[in-house]
């Protein structure tokens, strides 16, 4: 079960945006539903700031130093990729996101220790934001305690 929890957290982090820019960027409301090992978790909703004109691109370094993203491909409005993580929490999987001007859908499938997790995403454009500011906030919030900026 621990690996599935790590897998769930890793898959969520895979949906971070690769390109951050200042300016009138796009604020998306994303709803995520997760199924794993015969159980479904209640959907969760969050917001994500995406640099205007960019697609989602998974970032392996947001997951773990032992993860590697391969096969990233853009075909029209759809991006797809594969990810493999080695070591203690080894896992592998695939992802696909399709984005239009006002909606987004996605499917991420991860496997660890023979268990599979499927994450289904749906989103809608809800406003504007500044991606560089949001990126800095997320970096600070997710930094390990020894790497977090010190407060005076």
N, C-alpha and C positions, 0 to 999 in steps of 0.2 A: 504494500500500500504506500510505503514511503516513496518508492520510485514513481508511482503514479502521481503523487502529490508534486514531486519534483518535475515530472513530465508536464503536468498541468501548468505549473508556474513557468516552465521554460517555453511552452507553446504560447502562453500569453505574452511573454516578452519577445517572442519572435516577431510579433506584429508591430514592433517599434519602427519608426520611420527612419530611413537611411539618410535622407538629405534634409537639413534644417536650414531655414533662411528667414531673415527678417521681412516684415511686410504684411500685407493683408492675406494671411494664409487661411486654411479651411479648418473649422472646428466640426468634428464628426462625432455623433453619438453612436456608439457601437454596442450591440447586444450580443452576448456570447452564451451559447448553450453547450454544455459538456456532457458527454456520455463516456463511461469507462467501466470496464469489468461488470457489465450487466446492470449498472445503476446510472441514473441521470441526476445531474445536479441542477438546481434552479437556475434559470438564466440570470446573468448579471449584466448591468448596463454601466458603461463608462464613457468618457469623452477622450478624444485624441486629436491633437493638433497636427495637421499634415501640411507641409510646405505646398503652396498652391502649385498645381500642375504635376505633382509627383505621385507615383504609385507607392504602395506598400512594398517594402523590401526587407526581408528578414535580416537581422544582424546577429551573427553567431556570437560576437563578442558581448552582446547583451545577455546571452544565455550563460556561457561558461567558456573558459579558455580552451576546453577540450571539445568544443563544438565546431563543426565546419559546415557551411552552407555551400551547396553545389547546384549546378543545373538551373540557376536563376534565369528565367526566360520571360520576355514580354511579348505577348501576341495580342495586338489591339488593346483592349481595355483590361486584359487579364494578365496577371503575373503568376508564375508558378516557381517552385523551388523544391529542393531536397535538403534535409539536414541530418547529420549524424554526429552523435556525441559519444566519446569514449570515456573510459575510466569507471569510477564507482557508480555513477548514475548514467550508465550507457543507455542510449535510446537512439531511435532513428525515425524518420517520418517524411511526410510531404505536405506541401501547402499550396493553396491556390486562392487568389483574391481577384475579384472583378469589380471595377469601379466605374460608375458613370458620373455624370455631372452632379447628381444629387443622391445617389444610392451606392451602397457597397455590399457585396456578399463574399463570403469566404468559407473555406473548409480546410482544416488542418488535421492530419492524422498522424499520431505518434505511437510508437510501440516500444515498450521497455519490459524486460523480464517476461516476455510472452503475453503481456497484457496490452490492450490497445485502448487509446483514448481518441475520441473524435470531438473536435471543437468546431461548431458551426457559428459563423459570425454574420450579422446583418447590421447595416448602418445607414444613417441618413445624415446629410449635411444640415447642421443646425446653426451655423454662424461663422464668424471669422475669429482669428486669433493671431498671435505672433509665435511662430514655431520655435525661433531661437530662444525666446523666453521660456516657453514650455519645456524645451529640451533641457535647459539649465535647471529648471525646477525638478524634473524627473531624475536627472543625473544626481542631484543633491539628495533627493529622497531615497534613491536606490543604492547609493554608494555604501560600501562596507564601512563600519565605524572607523577603521584606521585610515580610510581614504576620504572621509567626509570633511568638508571645509569646517575649520574651527570657528565657533561663534565667540565673540568678545563679551 
